[in-house]
Each structure stands twice: as structure tokens, then as C-alpha cells.
Amino acid sequence: TEYEPDAKVSTPIAGYSGPAKQIFICETEPMNQFCGKSGYGPGTGQYWDQAWTKGTLCSGSVSPTASPSWDAAMMIDGCPGAR
């Protein structure tokens, strides 16, 4: 999978069985080219922190909108595309 710079994904939180997920943000160019590579999985790969930034927590899912907005300072009710 290829990711654009600043692409956001959500993943389950290790050791937590509730609905909240962790958001990760793909780095800017040129590091975004590693976001979809083996060993660089968000929060799990050996080198994940070189390609991803840990964001906030979220739960649920985000409905598509014509003009999405994002406030990374708050936990939101919906998660970006799950990984």
C-alpha cells in the first residue's frame, strides 16, 4: 500500500479490547515512501517510528464528507481508515 504524506490510519491498541484505536500519521516526503513497506507498519514494524507519527485516540468510524476536517488535538468519535 502506498500512502500520501500526512495520511492517517487507525490500528487496534495492543493489550486493549475496547473500541478505542490509535491513530498514526504517515510522515512527509520523502519518508512517506516507507509507510507501506515491510518493517514500517504503524506502531508495529521494527522501523515504524521512522515512517509514522503516533497521533491521538479515536473510536468508531468516520463517515465520508465532501469537505473533511481534522482536529488532531482531540479524541474524535470516528477513526480514519483502519489498517
N, C-alpha and C positions, 0 to 999 in steps of 0.2 A: 504494500500500500504506500502510495506517495502522499505526503502531507504538505500543505501550503504553510508558509511561515505563520505563526500565531494560531494554527489550527488547534482546536480544543477537543479532547476526548475524555470520557469518564470511565473509570475502572472500579470494580469492587474493592473495598478496603480489606486488606489482609487481616484475618482474625476477627472480622466484624460481620455479623449475619443480618444486620438491619438494612433498611432501604437506602441509607446514605452511600454515596460513591465519592471517590476522589477525582478531581479534575486535574488534567495535565495539559500543558500548553507547549506545542512544538516551538522550538527556538526559531529565531530569524535566520535568514540566509547568511552564510552557506550551511550552517549546521542542520537546517531543516531537512536536508537530503538524507540524514541518518534516521529520522523519526520512524520510518517504516522498516528499517533494517534489523536483521537478527542481532541480538545482544543490546539493542537500544529500546526495547519495549518500555512504555511509560511506567515507571515505578518498579519494574521487574528485571529488566535486562542488566547485564554487567555494566554497561556504559550509559544507562538511561539518563543520568543527570547531565550528560554532555549534549543531549538532544532535546530534553524536555525540562520544563519548569513545573514544579508542583504548585497547583492552584488551590482553590477553595473546595469545600464540600458541596454536594448537591443531592437531591433526591427526585425521583420521578423521571419524567421526560419532557423535553421542550417541544411544543407544537410549532410547526413551520409558520413563519410570518413573512410578510412582504419586506419588512424592514427590521431585522432582528437587532436587539440591543443587548449589551452585556455589562453587568456590574460585578467585576471580579472581587470586590471588597465584601460581598455579602454571599451567604449561602442562599441559593435560589431554589425554587420548587421544582425545577426541571434540570436534567443533565444533558450536556451535548452528546453527540453520537457516542454510544457505548463502544468500547473496544473489547 
